[in-house]
Amino acid sequence: MYRPGGLADISKMPVVYMLHGLPGDPAALWTQHGEAAALDTQFARGAFP
C-alpha cells in the first residue's frame, strides 16, 4: 500500500487498484520503476495527492 507522506492514517483518500499480472508481485509495481519515489517528488513540489 502506498500513502502520501504527511497524511494522517485517518485521512480519506481515493483508492486505485493495480493488478500486477503474472509473473510478478504486488510490491514490484512500486519498487521496480520508482513510482512511489516519483509520486513523493510530485507531492513535495505541491501536487495534490
C-alpha positions in Angstrom: 0.0 0.0 0.0 1.2 3.5 -0.8 0.1 6.5 1.1 1.5 10.0 0.5 3.7 11.2 3.3 2.4 13.7 5.8 -1.2 12.5 5.8 -2.8 11.0 8.8 -3.9 7.4 8.7 -7.5 8.6 9.1 -7.4 10.8 6.1 -9.8 9.8 3.4 -8.1 9.1 0.1 -9.3 7.8 -3.2 -8.3 4.2 -3.9 -6.5 2.9 -7.1 -6.3 -0.8 -7.5 -3.4 -2.0 -9.7 -3.3 -5.6 -10.9 0.3 -6.9 -11.3 -0.4 -9.9 -13.5 1.9 -12.9 -13.9 4.8 -13.2 -13.4 5.3 -10.5 -10.8 4.3 -9.5 -7.4 2.4 -6.5 -6.0 5.4 -4.8 -4.4 7.2 -4.7 -7.8 4.6 -2.2 -9.1 6.0 0.4 -6.7 9.7 -0.6 -6.4 10.9 -1.7 -9.8 10.3 1.5 -11.7 10.3 4.0 -8.8 6.7 5.0 -8.9 6.5 5.7 -5.2 9.5 8.0 -5.3 8.1 9.8 -8.3 4.8 10.4 -6.5 6.7 11.6 -3.4 8.6 14.1 -5.5 5.5 15.5 -7.1 3.7 15.9 -3.8 6.8 17.6 -2.4 6.6 20.1 -5.3 3.0 20.9 -4.4 0.9 18.5 -6.4 -2.4 17.5 -4.8 -2.4 13.9 -3.6 
